[in-house]
Amino acid sequence: MTDGEAHRPRSTAALIVLGAAALAVFLGLLALGVWQVERRAWKLDLIARVDQRVAAAPVAPPSDWARVNADQDEYRHVRVSGHFLNDREAQVVASTVNGSGYWVMTPLQTADGTVILVNRGFVPAENRDPSTRAAGQVEGPVTVTGLLRITEPKGGFLRSNEPAAERWYSRDVAAIAASRGLTDIAPYFIDADATPNPAGLPIGGLTVIAFPNSHLVYAFTWFGLAALLAFGVGYAIRSERRVRGTSPSTDQPRA
């Protein structure tokens, strides 16, 4: 191939195809950027709503279980009274600021017979057995204040719950209820607050509320790529015009 052929201008048909492809990619990048801006607005609204729920005075947990959902109810500040069914607790693998151990998930039965699973808090591995923290196995009427949480079905990342082996990797309300023979149980659980338990265990109030919000960075990335593409297309157009100004048109038959 000669230098003249290497710099020969592209045909009109080829330019149309390339232009259409570039336009499609450009519009796609813009759409992704706009989507991230919208996601950021949604995330900021979610954070504001959750902050409002957490700071609000505690209320009774919702009784219309069919209407409970994460968008409207997660982290709602609630308070409930009843008595613990200590003999039916489950321990769920936990990783916290206090190290690795277990969440103590204990059913609480209310005066009307309904049951709500309560995450009473964290215990280290050496205190998984309830007999090692007998003072914390509260008997009699109790009042629990905490945050409503949505059930975590099936298990944790790459780990499925194994009820038969008492290996729990997520706070799956339905599965724990089934393994403990519990009925009339709410489809959510409550993370107990930091009110001290007898002898200091379990340790409550360890709920982590964090919503990653990198949407603005993603938006700038997509918009930046769109700008770079536009710059590249503009540069290509100028280069093509210079070539067409110095070379015969490829739309003309060659001798």
C-alpha positions in Angstrom: 0.0 0.0 0.0 1.4 3.4 -1.0 1.3 6.5 1.2 -1.3 8.0 -1.1 -3.6 5.0 -0.7 -3.0 5.0 3.1 -4.2 8.6 3.4 -7.0 8.2 0.8 -10.3 9.7 2.3 -13.0 7.3 3.3 -16.1 6.8 1.3 -19.3 8.6 2.2 -21.0 5.3 3.1 -18.2 4.4 5.5 -18.3 7.9 7.1 -22.1 7.5 7.6 -21.6 4.1 9.4 -18.8 5.4 11.6 -20.8 8.5 12.4 -23.9 6.6 13.4 -21.9 4.2 15.6 -20.1 7.2 17.3 -23.5 8.9 17.8 -25.0 5.8 19.4 -22.1 5.4 21.7 -22.2 9.1 22.6 -25.9 9.0 23.4 -25.3 5.8 25.4 -22.6 7.4 27.5 -24.9 10.5 28.2 -27.7 8.2 29.2 -25.5 6.4 31.7 -24.3 9.7 33.1 -27.9 10.9 33.5 -28.9 7.6 35.1 -26.1 8.0 37.7 -27.3 11.6 38.5 -30.8 10.2 39.0 -29.4 7.4 41.2 -27.5 9.9 43.3 -30.7 11.9 43.9 -32.5 8.7 44.9 -29.6 7.7 47.2 -29.5 11.1 48.9 -33.3 10.9 49.5 -32.9 7.4 50.9 -30.2 8.5 53.3 -32.3 11.4 54.5 -35.3 9.2 55.0 -33.2 6.6 57.0 -31.6 9.3 59.1 -35.1 10.6 59.9 -36.3 7.2 60.9 -33.3 6.4 63.1 -33.6 9.8 64.9 -37.4 9.6 65.4 -39.0 8.5 68.7 -39.5 4.8 68.9 -42.9 3.4 67.8 -44.6 0.1 67.8 -43.4 -2.2 65.0 -45.7 -2.6 62.0 -48.5 -5.1 62.4 -49.5 -5.2 58.8 -46.7 -7.5 57.8 -47.7 -7.9 54.2 -47.0 -4.2 53.6 -43.5 -4.1 55.2 -40.7 -3.4 52.8 -37.2 -2.1 52.9 -37.9 1.2 51.1 -40.5 2.3 53.7 -39.6 0.4 56.9 -35.9 -0.5 57.1 -34.2 1.1 60.1 -37.5 2.3 61.6 -37.0 3.1 65.3 -39.3 0.7 67.1 -40.1 -0.5 70.6 -41.8 -3.8 71.6 -42.5 -5.6 74.9 -42.8 -9.3 75.7 -40.7 -12.1 77.0 -37.7 -13.9 75.3 -37.9 -17.5 74.2 -34.3 -18.1 75.2 -34.4 -21.8 74.5 -35.1 -21.1 70.8 -32.3 -18.6 70.1 -30.0 -19.0 67.1 -26.5 -17.7 66.6 -25.5 -16.1 63.3 -21.9 -15.6 62.2 -21.0 -12.0 62.6 -18.0 -9.7 61.9 -18.1 -6.5 63.9 -15.9 -3.7 65.3 -15.5 -6.0 68.3 -14.1 -8.8 66.2 -15.6 -12.0 64.9 -18.3 -13.9 66.7 -22.0 -14.3 66.5 -25.3 -12.4 66.6 -27.7 -13.7 69.2 -31.1 -14.0 67.5 -33.8 -14.6 70.1 -37.5 -14.8 69.5 -39.6 -12.4 71.6 -43.2 -13.3 72.2 -45.6 -10.4 72.8 -48.8 -10.3 74.9 -51.0 -11.2 71.9 -48.9 -14.3 71.1 -47.1 -13.0 68.0 -43.4 -13.4 67.8 -40.7 -11.0 66.6 -37.1 -12.1 66.2 -34.7 -9.9 68.0 -31.0 -9.5 67.3 -30.0 -9.0 70.9 -26.4 -8.2 69.9 -22.9 -9.6 69.5 -21.0 -12.3 71.5 -17.5 -13.5 70.8 -17.0 -17.1 69.7 -16.2 -18.3 73.1 -19.6 -17.1 74.3 -21.7 -18.7 71.6 -23.0 -21.3 74.1 -25.8 -19.7 76.1 -24.5 -21.4 79.3 -21.4 -19.1 79.1 -23.6 -16.0 79.4 -26.3 -17.3 81.6 -26.8 -13.9 83.3 -27.7 -12.4 79.9 -30.5 -14.9 79.3 -33.2 -12.5 80.6 -36.3 -14.1 82.0 -39.7 -12.3 82.5 -41.1 -9.2 80.8 -38.7 -7.1 78.8 -39.0 -4.1 76.5 -36.7 -3.9 73.5 -35.9 -0.8 71.6 -34.0 -0.9 68.4 -34.1 -0.7 64.6 -36.4 -2.7 62.3 -34.4 -4.8 59.8 -35.5 -6.7 56.8 -34.9 -10.5 56.7 -31.8 -11.8 55.0 -32.9 -14.9 53.2 -30.8 -18.0 52.1 -27.4 -17.0 53.6 -24.4 -14.8 53.2 -21.9 -14.3 50.4 -20.9 -17.8 49.0 -22.3 -19.4 52.2 -25.8 -20.9 52.4 -27.4 -21.3 55.8 -27.3 -24.9 57.1 -30.1 -25.1 59.7 -29.7 -28.8 60.3 -26.0 -28.2 61.3 -26.8 -25.0 63.2 -24.6 -23.0 60.8 -26.2 -19.6 60.2 -24.6 -17.0 57.9 -27.5 -14.6 57.6 -30.4 -13.5 59.6 -33.1 -15.4 57.7 -36.2 -15.0 59.7 -38.3 -17.6 57.9 -35.5 -20.2 58.1 -34.8 -19.6 61.7 -38.5 -19.7 62.6 -38.9 -23.0 60.7 -35.9 -24.6 62.5 -37.3 -23.4 65.9 -40.9 -24.4 65.3 -42.1 -20.8 65.6 -45.4 -19.6 64.1 -47.1 -16.3 63.9 -43.8 -14.6 63.5 -43.1 -11.2 61.9 -41.2 -11.2 58.6 -38.6 -8.8 59.9 -36.3 -8.7 62.9 -35.2 -6.0 65.3 -31.6 -4.9 66.0 -31.6 -4.1 69.7 -30.0 -0.8 70.7 -27.0 -0.3 73.0 -28.9 -0.7 76.3 -26.6 -2.9 78.4 -27.5 -6.5 79.0 -26.8 -8.3 82.3 -23.1 -9.2 82.5 -22.4 -7.2 79.4 -23.5 -9.8 76.8 -24.8 -9.7 74.2 -23.5 -6.3 73.1 -26.3 -4.4 71.3 -26.3 -1.2 69.3 -23.8 -2.4 66.6 -26.1 -1.8 63.6 -24.0 -0.4 60.7 -25.9 2.1 58.6 -23.9 2.8 55.5 -25.0 3.6 51.9 -22.1 3.8 49.4 -22.7 6.9 47.3 -20.2 7.1 44.4 -22.8 8.0 41.8 -21.4 11.5 41.2 -18.0 10.0 40.4 -19.6 7.5 38.0 -21.6 10.3 36.4 -18.4 12.4 35.8 -16.8 9.3 34.4 -19.6 8.7 31.8 -19.9 12.3 30.9 -16.1 12.6 30.6 -16.0 9.6 28.2 -18.8 11.2 26.2 -16.7 14.5 26.0 -13.6 12.5 25.0 -15.6 10.7 22.3 -16.9 14.0 21.0 -13.4 15.5 20.9 -12.1 12.4 19.0 -14.9 12.6 16.5 -14.3 16.3 16.0 -10.6 15.6 15.5 -11.4 12.8 13.0 -13.7 15.1 11.0 -11.0 17.8 10.8 -8.5 15.2 9.7 -10.9 13.9 7.1 -11.5 17.3 5.7 -7.8 18.0 5.3 -7.4 14.7 3.5 -10.3 15.4 1.2 -8.8 18.8 0.5 -5.6 17.2 -0.8 -6.8 13.9 -2.3 -9.2 12.9 -5.0 -12.6 11.8 -3.8 -13.0 8.1 -3.3 -16.6 8.4 -4.7 -15.0 9.0 -8.1 -14.0 6.1 -10.2 -10.2 5.7 -10.6 -8.6 5.2 -13.9 
